Amino acid sequence: MSIEGKMTNPRPILQFLSNQTIEKIITEARDILCKLGVEVHNEEILSMLHDHGAKVDRAKRRVLLTTEVIDKALKSTPCSFKLYDVLGNETNDFSGYNVHFTPGSAALNILDAKTQDIRKPVTKDYIDYAKIVSQLKNIASQSTAFIPADVHEKISDSYRLYLSLLYCEKPVVTGAFTVDAFDIMKELQIVVRGDEHQLASKPLAIFSCCPTSPLKWSEVTSQNVVDCARFSIPVEFISMPLSGFMAPVTLVGTLVQHTAETISGIVISQLTRPGTPVLYGGSPAVFDVRYETTPMGAIGTQMIDCAHNEIGKYLGIPTQAYISLSDAKMLDAQAGLESSMGATLAALAGINNVSGPGMLDFESCQSLEKLVLDNEICGMVLRLVKGIEPKEDFPALPRFEELLKEQHLLISEHTQKYLKAELYFPGRVIDRANRARWQEEGGLTLLRRAQQEVESLVENYKPTRLSDTAKVELTRLMSREARRCGMPSLPETTV
């Protein structure tokens, strides 16, 4: 491991793997794909891979790739791409060591602010979430963060995207758990963009596509990869090997498996449509045999995330990881410890899309209070990776002459010019008052400050600038989809 920065660029960089180790991991992964292969439960994709020279055993649904197929796919994968908000403004540049944060996705539960118990979320929770994310300056994109339980499960994917587009201008990290959901989710995006060409030129969403460990693609997830590629919708590949359970116990062994599974997804994507934008991502974890759990806040998990990011960068592909989240069950010291450590490592490693803020309990629970705290963590680490560089500090003598003369620099021209750019000032969730002032202002705990911030953000929310025509059409399409699935009407919403 090394931390290094070039003299011309003050950004600190974290590395766990040497180039020699990365090359060996990639070589082993390619060897596995060519000699052991990958299982694909999709007839169309099996035919496509066969037509490109792969050896296909249809009875076993196993595909042995070739070095030529792998090289072709990797060569056509873009080295970067951008995301745009609902108004068409650029928000995310997935290139180099740029870092962007987005909340964790698809939680089944929400931590209730009043009772501090987990429960199933409903539409109102999701609307509050979208309103909050729209105002969090350090969260670049939203995600379809949790699954409302008050709609039919057949529309739960598209409904979350619908609410996101209706209440928040930021781009969306999402995904489909069924093949049928993709069409309506594509239509919703086209309503916002205007047509398929505009959607392709200014991507609005990223779809998460997850292989099954070890080395398997289901019919649904592999079809999602193909469908996204056909419309140039970016995908992030979320391989989830579990060290010591569904993957080798060593971190390097897990990285070999992760690399093989991710490259197999890249092959499917790029053979469908060369140049489709992708993120080299993942949600691997170590397996804690003591509790039979997959701790996302474990240091081993975070190391794998940073390392697979290095492999993606070595291959020239922008990266993603599920990191900066916690396995704690409430907003406590463990939640802060694991989330801040993950965010710091992710930023230093230069993971382009960091998924995790707001998440608790092994990726199963979202907390709005934790989300506003994590926004401050993200702000701190984004300042961290800007590094330290001179800002009219040389020569130093005039500044110190002024200091000795005035006995302070509070109103100095230099201070006023650089104060906000040089120092990060967190919001009200973080307490920086002295004890006397803290007590005078109510002696609020972290939880209560976070609750107040959530309440304030919801209260001060301003509707998005998406046109009323688009909002009406989004609702028409979503209502039609609900009726198709047996729901006479959608839960009540107000924009």
C-alpha positions as CSV (number, residue, x, y, z in Angstrom):
1,M,0.0,0.0,0.0
2,S,1.2,3.5,-0.8
3,I,-0.1,7.0,-0.6
4,E,1.4,9.2,-3.2
5,G,0.8,12.5,-5.1
6,K,2.6,14.1,-8.0
7,M,4.2,17.5,-7.4
8,T,2.0,19.0,-10.2
9,N,-1.1,17.6,-8.6
10,P,-1.6,17.9,-4.8
11,R,-4.3,15.2,-4.8
12,P,-3.4,12.4,-2.4
13,I,-3.9,8.9,-3.9
14,L,-4.3,5.6,-2.1
15,Q,-3.1,2.3,-3.7
16,F,-3.2,-1.3,-2.3
17,L,-2.0,-3.2,-5.4
18,S,1.2,-3.0,-7.4
19,N,0.8,-3.0,-11.2
20,Q,2.4,-6.5,-11.2
21,T,-0.3,-7.8,-8.9
22,I,-3.0,-6.2,-10.9
23,E,-1.7,-7.7,-14.1
24,K,-1.6,-11.1,-12.5
25,I,-5.1,-10.8,-11.2
26,I,-6.4,-9.9,-14.7
27,T,-4.5,-12.7,-16.3
28,E,-5.9,-15.3,-13.9
29,A,-9.4,-13.9,-14.3
30,R,-9.2,-14.1,-18.1
31,D,-7.8,-17.7,-17.8
32,I,-10.8,-18.6,-15.7
33,L,-13.3,-17.2,-18.2
34,C,-11.6,-19.0,-21.1
35,K,-11.1,-22.4,-19.3
36,L,-13.9,-22.6,-16.7
37,G,-16.2,-20.1,-18.3
38,V,-19.3,-18.4,-17.1
39,E,-22.9,-19.6,-16.7
40,V,-25.5,-17.6,-18.7
41,H,-29.2,-18.3,-18.4
42,N,-30.3,-16.3,-21.4
43,E,-30.8,-17.9,-24.9
44,E,-30.3,-14.7,-26.8
45,I,-27.0,-13.9,-25.1
46,L,-25.8,-17.5,-25.6
47,S,-26.4,-17.2,-29.3
48,M,-24.7,-13.8,-29.4
49,L,-21.6,-15.1,-27.6
50,H,-21.5,-18.2,-29.9
51,D,-21.7,-15.9,-33.0
52,H,-18.6,-14.1,-31.7
53,G,-16.6,-17.2,-31.3
54,A,-17.2,-18.3,-27.7
55,K,-17.6,-22.0,-27.0
56,V,-21.2,-22.5,-25.8
57,D,-22.6,-25.6,-24.0
58,R,-26.3,-24.9,-24.2
59,A,-27.3,-27.9,-22.1
60,K,-25.2,-26.6,-19.2
61,R,-25.6,-22.9,-20.2
62,R,-21.9,-22.5,-19.9
63,V,-19.8,-20.2,-22.0
64,L,-16.0,-20.4,-22.5
65,L,-14.9,-17.0,-23.7
66,T,-11.8,-16.4,-25.9
67,T,-9.0,-13.9,-25.5
68,E,-10.2,-12.3,-28.8
69,V,-13.7,-11.7,-27.4
70,I,-12.4,-10.3,-24.2
71,D,-9.9,-8.0,-25.9
72,K,-12.5,-6.7,-28.3
73,A,-14.9,-5.9,-25.4
74,L,-12.3,-4.2,-23.3
75,K,-11.1,-2.2,-26.2
76,S,-14.5,-0.8,-27.0
77,T,-15.4,0.1,-23.4
78,P,-15.4,3.9,-22.9
79,C,-12.7,5.3,-20.6
80,S,-15.2,7.9,-19.2
81,F,-18.7,9.2,-19.4
82,K,-20.9,11.9,-17.9
83,L,-24.3,12.1,-16.2
84,Y,-26.8,14.9,-16.6
85,D,-29.8,16.0,-14.4
86,V,-33.4,16.2,-15.5
87,L,-32.7,19.7,-17.0
88,G,-29.8,18.5,-19.0
89,N,-27.0,20.0,-16.9
90,E,-23.8,18.0,-16.4
91,T,-23.5,16.7,-12.8
92,N,-21.1,13.7,-12.8
93,D,-17.9,13.4,-14.7
94,F,-16.7,9.8,-14.4
95,S,-13.1,10.2,-15.4
96,G,-9.7,10.0,-13.8
97,Y,-9.9,10.3,-10.0
98,N,-13.1,12.3,-9.9
99,V,-15.3,11.2,-6.9
100,H,-19.1,11.4,-6.7
101,F,-21.3,10.1,-3.9
102,T,-24.8,8.6,-4.2
103,P,-27.0,7.0,-1.5
104,G,-27.1,3.2,-1.3
105,S,-29.8,1.5,-3.3
106,A,-32.8,-0.8,-2.9
107,A,-33.1,-1.1,0.9
108,L,-36.1,-3.1,2.1
109,N,-36.4,-1.1,5.3
110,I,-36.2,2.5,6.7
111,L,-35.1,3.5,10.2
112,D,-38.1,5.4,11.6
113,A,-37.0,8.8,12.9
114,K,-39.5,8.8,15.8
115,T,-39.4,5.2,17.1
116,Q,-35.8,4.4,16.0
117,D,-37.2,1.0,14.9
118,I,-36.9,-0.3,11.3
119,R,-40.1,-0.7,9.3
120,K,-41.2,-1.1,5.7
121,P,-41.1,2.3,3.9
122,V,-44.0,3.8,2.0
123,T,-44.5,6.4,-0.6
124,K,-44.3,9.4,1.8
125,D,-40.9,8.2,3.0
126,Y,-39.6,8.1,-0.5
127,I,-40.9,11.5,-1.3
128,D,-39.3,12.9,1.8
129,Y,-36.0,11.2,0.8
130,A,-36.1,12.7,-2.7
131,K,-36.8,16.1,-1.3
132,I,-33.8,15.8,1.1
133,V,-31.4,14.5,-1.5
134,S,-32.3,17.3,-3.9
135,Q,-30.7,19.7,-1.3
136,L,-27.6,17.8,-0.2
137,K,-24.7,19.6,-1.8
138,N,-22.2,16.7,-1.4
139,I,-24.4,14.0,-2.9
140,A,-24.1,14.3,-6.7
141,S,-26.8,11.9,-7.7
142,Q,-29.8,10.2,-6.2
143,S,-30.5,6.4,-6.1
144,T,-33.7,4.4,-5.9
145,A,-32.8,4.1,-2.3
146,F,-35.5,1.9,-0.8
147,I,-38.6,0.0,-1.9
148,P,-42.0,1.5,-0.9
149,A,-44.3,-1.3,0.4
150,D,-47.5,0.4,-0.5
151,V,-47.3,-0.4,-4.3
152,H,-47.5,-3.7,-6.1
153,E,-44.1,-5.4,-6.2
154,K,-44.3,-5.7,-10.0
155,I,-44.0,-1.9,-10.3
156,S,-41.7,-1.2,-7.4
157,D,-38.7,-0.6,-9.6
158,S,-40.4,1.8,-12.0
159,Y,-42.3,3.5,-9.3
160,R,-39.1,4.4,-7.4
161,L,-37.6,5.9,-10.6
162,Y,-40.9,7.7,-11.2
163,L,-40.8,9.4,-7.8
164,S,-37.2,10.2,-8.2
165,L,-37.7,12.0,-11.5
166,L,-40.8,13.8,-10.2
167,Y,-39.3,15.2,-7.0
168,C,-35.5,15.5,-7.6
169,E,-33.5,17.0,-10.4
170,K,-30.4,14.9,-9.8
171,P,-29.6,11.9,-12.0
172,V,-30.5,8.5,-10.7
173,V,-28.7,5.2,-9.9
174,T,-31.4,2.6,-10.3
175,G,-32.0,-0.9,-11.6
176,A,-34.6,-3.4,-12.6
177,F,-35.4,-6.7,-10.8
178,T,-37.6,-7.9,-13.7
179,V,-37.3,-7.9,-17.5
180,D,-40.7,-6.2,-17.9
181,A,-39.7,-3.3,-15.7
182,F,-37.1,-2.0,-18.1
183,D,-39.5,-0.8,-20.8
184,I,-41.5,1.5,-18.6
185,M,-38.3,2.7,-16.9
186,K,-36.8,3.6,-20.3
187,E,-40.1,5.4,-21.2
188,L,-40.0,7.5,-18.1
189,Q,-36.5,8.7,-18.9
190,I,-37.4,9.5,-22.5
191,V,-40.3,11.6,-21.2
192,V,-37.7,13.7,-19.3
193,R,-35.2,13.9,-22.2
194,G,-37.6,14.1,-25.1
195,D,-36.4,11.3,-27.3
196,E,-34.0,8.3,-27.4
197,H,-31.2,10.3,-29.1
198,Q,-31.2,12.9,-26.3
199,L,-31.3,10.2,-23.7
200,A,-28.2,8.5,-25.2
201,S,-26.3,11.8,-25.6
202,K,-27.2,13.0,-22.0
203,P,-27.6,10.0,-19.8
204,L,-30.0,10.5,-16.9
205,A,-29.6,7.2,-15.0
206,I,-27.3,4.3,-14.4
207,F,-28.7,0.8,-14.1
208,S,-27.1,-1.6,-11.6
209,C,-26.6,-5.1,-13.1
210,C,-25.5,-7.9,-10.8
211,P,-24.0,-11.2,-11.7
212,T,-24.5,-14.1,-9.3
213,S,-21.4,-15.4,-7.6
214,P,-19.7,-17.6,-8.6
215,L,-19.6,-16.8,-12.3
216,K,-23.2,-16.8,-13.3
217,W,-25.7,-14.4,-15.0
218,S,-29.4,-14.9,-14.5
219,E,-31.9,-14.4,-17.3
220,V,-33.2,-11.1,-15.8
221,T,-29.9,-9.4,-15.0
222,S,-28.2,-10.4,-18.2
223,Q,-31.2,-9.2,-20.2
224,N,-30.9,-5.8,-18.3
225,V,-27.3,-5.5,-19.6
226,V,-28.5,-6.1,-23.2
227,D,-31.5,-3.8,-22.9
228,C,-29.4,-0.9,-21.5
229,A,-26.7,-1.4,-24.1
230,R,-29.3,-1.2,-26.9
231,F,-30.3,2.3,-25.7
232,S,-26.8,3.4,-24.6
233,I,-28.0,3.6,-21.0
234,P,-25.0,3.3,-18.7
235,V,-24.7,0.3,-16.4
236,E,-22.6,-0.4,-13.3
237,F,-21.6,-4.0,-12.8
238,I,-22.1,-5.1,-9.2
239,S,-20.2,-8.3,-8.7
240,M,-20.7,-9.6,-5.1
241,P,-18.2,-12.3,-4.2
242,L,-18.1,-13.2,-0.5
243,S,-14.6,-13.9,0.8
244,G,-14.4,-17.3,2.5
245,F,-17.9,-18.3,1.4
246,M,-18.8,-17.8,-2.2
247,A,-15.2,-16.7,-3.1
248,P,-11.7,-17.5,-2.0
249,V,-11.0,-16.3,1.6
250,T,-8.0,-14.3,0.5
251,L,-8.5,-10.7,-0.7
252,V,-6.5,-11.4,-3.9
253,G,-8.5,-14.6,-4.6
254,T,-11.7,-12.6,-4.2
255,L,-10.4,-10.0,-6.6
256,V,-9.7,-12.6,-9.2
257,Q,-13.3,-13.8,-9.0
258,H,-14.6,-10.2,-9.0
259,T,-12.5,-9.4,-12.1
260,A,-13.8,-12.5,-14.0
261,E,-17.4,-11.8,-13.2
262,T,-17.1,-8.1,-14.1
263,I,-15.3,-8.7,-17.3
264,S,-18.0,-11.2,-18.3
265,G,-20.6,-8.5,-17.9
266,I,-18.5,-6.1,-20.0
267,V,-18.3,-8.7,-22.7
268,I,-22.1,-9.0,-22.9
269,S,-22.5,-5.2,-22.9
270,Q,-19.9,-4.4,-25.5
271,L,-20.8,-7.2,-27.9
272,T,-24.4,-5.9,-27.8
273,R,-23.4,-2.3,-28.5
274,P,-19.8,-1.4,-28.6
275,G,-19.1,1.9,-26.7
276,T,-21.9,1.4,-24.2
277,P,-20.8,3.4,-21.1
278,V,-20.2,1.2,-18.0
279,L,-18.8,1.5,-14.5
280,Y,-16.4,-1.2,-13.2
281,G,-18.2,-1.6,-9.9
282,G,-19.1,-4.1,-7.2
283,S,-20.4,-4.9,-3.8
284,P,-18.0,-7.6,-2.6
285,A,-17.7,-8.4,1.1
286,V,-15.8,-10.5,3.5
287,F,-17.8,-13.2,5.2
288,D,-17.9,-13.1,9.0
289,V,-18.1,-16.8,9.9
290,R,-18.9,-15.9,13.6
291,Y,-22.3,-14.4,12.7
292,E,-22.8,-15.6,9.1
293,T,-23.0,-12.0,7.9
294,T,-21.5,-10.0,5.1
295,P,-20.2,-6.8,6.9
296,M,-20.0,-3.9,4.5
297,G,-18.2,-1.8,7.1
298,A,-15.4,-4.3,7.5
299,I,-11.9,-3.1,6.7
300,G,-11.4,-6.2,4.4
301,T,-14.5,-5.3,2.5
302,Q,-13.3,-1.7,2.1
303,M,-9.9,-2.9,0.9
304,I,-11.4,-5.1,-1.7
305,D,-13.5,-2.1,-2.9
306,C,-10.5,0.1,-3.3
307,A,-8.5,-2.6,-4.9
308,H,-11.1,-3.6,-7.5
309,N,-11.3,0.1,-8.3
310,E,-7.5,0.0,-9.1
311,I,-8.1,-2.9,-11.4
312,G,-10.9,-1.0,-13.2
313,K,-8.6,2.1,-13.6
314,Y,-5.8,-0.1,-14.9
315,L,-8.2,-1.4,-17.6
316,G,-9.1,2.2,-18.4
317,I,-12.7,2.0,-17.2
318,P,-14.5,4.3,-14.7
319,T,-15.3,2.8,-11.4
320,Q,-18.0,2.3,-8.7
321,A,-18.2,0.6,-5.3
322,Y,-20.6,0.0,-2.4
323,I,-18.6,1.7,0.3
324,S,-19.2,4.4,2.9
325,L,-22.0,2.5,4.6
326,S,-22.4,0.8,7.9
327,D,-23.7,-2.4,9.4
328,A,-24.9,-0.6,12.6
329,K,-28.6,-0.8,13.3
330,M,-29.0,2.9,14.3
331,L,-27.2,6.2,14.0
332,D,-24.5,5.5,16.5
333,A,-20.7,5.6,16.8
334,Q,-20.3,2.5,14.8
335,A,-22.3,4.0,11.9
336,G,-20.0,7.1,11.9
337,L,-16.9,5.0,12.2
338,E,-17.6,2.6,9.3
339,S,-19.1,5.2,7.0
340,S,-16.4,7.8,7.4
341,M,-13.6,5.3,7.1
342,G,-15.2,3.9,3.9
343,A,-15.8,7.4,2.5
344,T,-12.2,8.4,3.2
345,L,-10.7,5.3,1.6
346,A,-13.0,5.6,-1.4
347,A,-12.1,9.2,-2.0
348,L,-8.4,8.6,-1.7
349,A,-8.6,5.6,-4.0
350,G,-10.5,7.8,-6.6
351,I,-13.6,5.6,-6.9
352,N,-15.7,7.5,-9.4
353,N,-19.2,6.6,-8.1
354,V,-19.4,5.9,-4.4
355,S,-22.6,4.2,-3.4
356,G,-23.5,3.9,0.3
357,P,-24.5,7.1,2.2
358,G,-27.6,6.6,4.3
359,M,-27.3,2.8,4.5
360,L,-27.3,0.6,7.6
361,D,-27.7,-3.0,8.5
362,F,-25.9,-4.9,5.7
363,E,-27.4,-2.8,2.9
364,S,-30.9,-3.5,4.0
365,C,-31.9,-0.2,5.7
366,Q,-31.9,3.4,4.8
367,S,-31.9,6.2,7.4
368,L,-32.7,9.8,6.4
369,E,-30.9,11.0,9.5
370,K,-27.8,9.1,8.6
371,L,-28.0,10.4,5.1
372,V,-27.7,14.0,6.2
373,L,-24.8,13.1,8.5
374,D,-23.1,11.2,5.6
375,N,-23.6,14.3,3.4
376,E,-21.2,16.1,5.9
377,I,-18.8,13.1,5.8
378,C,-18.8,13.3,2.0
379,G,-18.1,17.1,2.2
380,M,-15.1,16.5,4.4
381,V,-13.5,13.9,2.2
382,L,-14.2,15.8,-1.0
383,R,-12.2,18.6,0.6
384,L,-9.5,16.2,1.7
385,V,-8.8,15.0,-1.9
386,K,-8.4,18.5,-3.1
387,G,-5.1,18.4,-1.3
388,I,-3.0,21.2,-0.1
389,E,-1.6,23.8,-2.4
390,P,-0.3,27.4,-2.1
391,K,-2.9,30.2,-2.5
392,E,-0.9,33.4,-2.6
393,D,1.1,32.1,0.4
394,F,4.5,32.9,-1.1
395,P,6.2,35.2,-0.2
396,A,4.9,34.7,3.3
397,L,6.5,37.9,4.8
398,P,3.6,40.3,3.9
399,R,1.0,38.1,5.5
400,F,2.9,37.9,8.7
401,E,3.7,41.6,8.8
402,E,-0.1,42.1,8.6
403,L,-0.7,39.6,11.3
404,L,1.8,41.3,13.7
405,K,0.4,44.7,12.9
406,E,-3.3,43.8,13.3
407,Q,-3.0,41.0,15.8
408,H,-5.4,38.9,13.8
409,L,-6.3,38.1,10.2
410,L,-10.1,37.8,10.5
411,I,-10.9,40.6,8.1
412,S,-7.8,40.3,6.0
413,E,-8.3,40.5,2.2
414,H,-6.5,37.2,1.9
415,T,-8.8,35.5,4.5
416,Q,-11.9,36.8,2.8
417,K,-10.8,35.6,-0.6
418,Y,-9.8,32.1,0.4
419,L,-11.8,31.3,3.6
420,K,-14.6,29.2,2.1
421,A,-12.5,27.6,-0.6
422,E,-9.8,26.5,1.8
423,L,-11.8,25.5,4.9
424,Y,-14.8,23.1,4.9
425,F,-17.6,24.4,7.1
426,P,-20.1,21.6,7.9
427,G,-23.8,22.2,8.5
428,R,-25.8,22.1,11.7
429,V,-25.6,18.3,12.0
430,I,-22.0,18.6,13.1
431,D,-21.6,20.4,16.5
432,R,-18.6,22.8,16.7
433,A,-19.9,25.1,19.4
434,N,-18.2,25.3,22.8
435,R,-19.9,23.5,25.6
436,A,-21.5,26.6,27.0
437,R,-23.1,27.6,23.7
438,W,-24.1,24.0,23.0
439,Q,-26.0,23.8,26.3
440,E,-27.6,27.3,25.7
441,E,-28.9,26.0,22.4
442,G,-30.5,22.9,23.9
443,G,-27.6,20.5,24.3
444,L,-28.9,18.5,21.3
445,T,-27.6,15.0,20.6
446,L,-26.3,14.1,17.1
447,L,-29.5,12.2,16.5
448,R,-31.7,15.1,17.4
449,R,-29.7,17.5,15.2
450,A,-30.0,15.1,12.3
451,Q,-33.7,14.8,12.9
452,Q,-34.1,18.6,12.9
453,E,-32.1,18.8,9.6
454,V,-34.3,16.2,8.0
455,E,-37.4,18.2,9.1
456,S,-36.0,21.4,7.8
457,L,-35.0,20.1,4.4
458,V,-38.4,18.5,3.9
459,E,-40.1,21.8,4.9
460,N,-37.9,24.0,2.7
461,Y,-38.1,21.8,-0.4
462,K,-38.8,23.6,-3.6
463,P,-40.4,21.6,-6.5
464,T,-38.2,20.7,-9.4
465,R,-38.0,22.7,-12.6
466,L,-39.0,19.8,-14.7
467,S,-41.9,21.0,-16.9
468,D,-45.5,20.5,-15.8
469,T,-46.1,18.7,-19.1
470,A,-43.4,16.2,-18.4
471,K,-44.7,15.7,-14.8
472,V,-48.2,15.0,-16.1
473,E,-46.8,12.5,-18.7
474,L,-44.7,10.7,-16.1
475,T,-47.8,10.3,-13.9
476,R,-49.9,9.1,-16.9
477,L,-47.3,6.4,-17.8
478,M,-46.9,5.3,-14.2
479,S,-50.6,5.1,-13.6
480,R,-51.1,3.0,-16.7
481,E,-48.3,0.6,-15.5
482,A,-50.0,0.4,-12.1
483,R,-53.3,-0.5,-13.7
484,R,-51.6,-3.1,-15.9
485,C,-50.3,-4.8,-12.7
486,G,-53.7,-4.7,-10.9
487,M,-53.5,-1.4,-9.0
488,P,-56.4,0.9,-9.7
489,S,-54.5,3.9,-8.7
490,L,-51.2,5.1,-7.3
491,P,-50.7,6.3,-3.7
492,E,-51.4,10.0,-3.4
493,T,-48.5,12.3,-4.2
494,T,-48.2,16.1,-4.4
495,V,-45.6,17.8,-6.5
